[in-house]
Amino acid sequence: MSISIVKQYSIFLINEPGTLKNFTELFVREKIDIIAMAQDVRYDAAVVRLAIQDDKGISHLLTKAGFTSVKTDAICLDIPNRVGILRDVGAVMASHGINITTFYGTSDKAGMTRWIIVVNDITQALNALESSGLFDD
């Protein structure tokens, strides 16, 4: 089980064939590992949210490449998968008055999940998660 702070970038892209491939080539060239990614498409535009472990000057790289982006701190939860885990995380946040603004993630065949969560108060959210007992073995 791991709880950490990662950097999330929200990048605005044109919704047309090849855009995502061209965009992600920037990360390949710079040898930057994307640990999570989600895309939301609306008509002719898309918002891509990606998370990375280290900042590595990504904002500058994106701007130099012509992309508009917004950087946000996010919580990365790497935890064992089980039925109800998202409900339980949501309950912890709600009981502390913390608003979740963005979340995305997945699980793997080995039984682990990775969730990226953006909240209105990251310090309070980390404290709430760490003291919740949800992740005690």
C-alpha positions in Angstrom: 0.0 0.0 0.0 1.3 3.4 -0.9 -0.1 6.9 -0.6 2.0 9.7 -2.3 1.7 13.1 -3.9 2.2 13.2 -7.6 1.9 16.0 -10.2 -1.2 16.0 -12.4 -1.2 18.0 -15.7 -4.4 18.9 -17.5 -3.6 19.5 -21.1 -5.9 20.8 -23.8 -5.7 19.0 -27.1 -7.5 19.2 -30.5 -9.7 16.1 -31.0 -8.4 14.6 -34.2 -6.6 11.5 -35.3 -2.9 11.4 -34.3 -3.1 14.1 -31.7 -2.6 11.9 -28.7 0.2 10.0 -30.4 2.0 13.2 -31.3 1.5 14.6 -27.7 2.8 11.5 -26.0 5.9 11.4 -28.2 7.1 14.5 -26.2 7.2 12.3 -23.0 9.0 9.5 -24.8 11.7 11.9 -26.1 12.2 13.3 -22.6 12.1 9.8 -21.0 9.2 10.8 -18.7 7.1 8.0 -17.2 3.4 8.6 -17.2 1.9 6.7 -14.3 -1.7 7.4 -15.1 -3.7 9.1 -17.8 -7.3 9.9 -18.6 -8.9 11.8 -21.5 -12.2 13.5 -21.7 -13.4 14.5 -25.2 -16.0 17.2 -26.0 -16.7 17.7 -29.7 -13.5 19.1 -31.2 -11.4 19.4 -28.0 -10.0 17.1 -25.4 -8.7 17.4 -21.9 -5.9 14.9 -21.1 -5.1 14.4 -17.5 -1.8 12.7 -16.8 0.1 12.0 -13.6 3.8 11.7 -13.2 5.9 11.0 -10.1 8.3 13.9 -10.4 7.9 17.4 -11.8 11.0 17.3 -14.1 10.1 20.8 -15.6 7.1 19.4 -17.5 5.3 22.7 -17.5 8.2 24.3 -19.5 8.4 21.4 -21.9 4.6 21.6 -22.6 4.7 25.3 -23.1 7.7 25.1 -25.4 5.9 22.4 -27.4 2.8 24.7 -27.8 0.5 23.0 -25.3 -1.6 24.8 -22.7 -1.6 23.0 -19.4 -2.6 23.3 -15.7 -0.4 21.6 -13.0 -2.0 20.3 -9.8 -0.9 18.2 -6.9 -2.7 14.9 -6.7 -2.9 11.9 -4.4 -1.7 8.6 -5.8 -3.1 5.5 -4.1 -1.5 2.2 -4.9 -3.6 -0.2 -2.9 -4.9 -3.8 -2.9 -8.1 -4.0 -4.9 -11.3 -5.0 -3.2 -15.0 -4.4 -3.6 -16.0 -1.1 -2.0 -12.6 0.5 -1.9 -13.7 3.6 -3.8 -16.8 3.9 -1.6 -14.6 3.7 1.5 -12.2 6.3 0.2 -15.1 8.6 -0.8 -16.6 8.1 2.7 -13.3 9.2 4.4 -13.2 12.3 2.2 -16.8 13.1 2.8 -16.6 12.7 6.5 -13.8 15.3 6.6 -15.5 17.7 4.3 -13.0 17.1 1.5 -14.3 17.6 -2.1 -12.9 15.2 -4.7 -12.6 17.2 -8.0 -11.0 14.5 -10.2 -10.3 10.8 -9.9 -9.3 8.1 -12.3 -7.5 4.8 -12.1 -7.5 1.1 -12.8 -6.8 -2.3 -11.3 -4.5 -5.0 -12.5 -4.6 -8.8 -12.6 -2.4 -9.1 -9.6 -5.1 -7.4 -7.5 -3.7 -3.9 -7.1 -5.3 -0.6 -7.9 -3.9 2.8 -8.7 -6.1 5.8 -8.1 -5.2 9.4 -8.9 -7.3 11.7 -6.8 -7.4 15.5 -6.9 -9.1 17.2 -3.9 -9.7 20.7 -2.6 -7.4 20.2 0.4 -4.6 17.8 -0.3 -2.9 18.0 3.2 -6.2 17.3 5.0 -7.0 14.5 2.6 -3.6 12.8 3.1 -4.0 13.1 6.9 -7.6 11.7 6.7 -6.5 8.8 4.5 -3.4 7.9 6.6 -5.4 8.0 9.9 -8.5 6.2 8.5 -7.4 2.7 9.1 -8.5 1.7 5.6 -5.0 0.6 4.7 -4.0 -1.1 7.9 -2.8 -4.7 7.2 
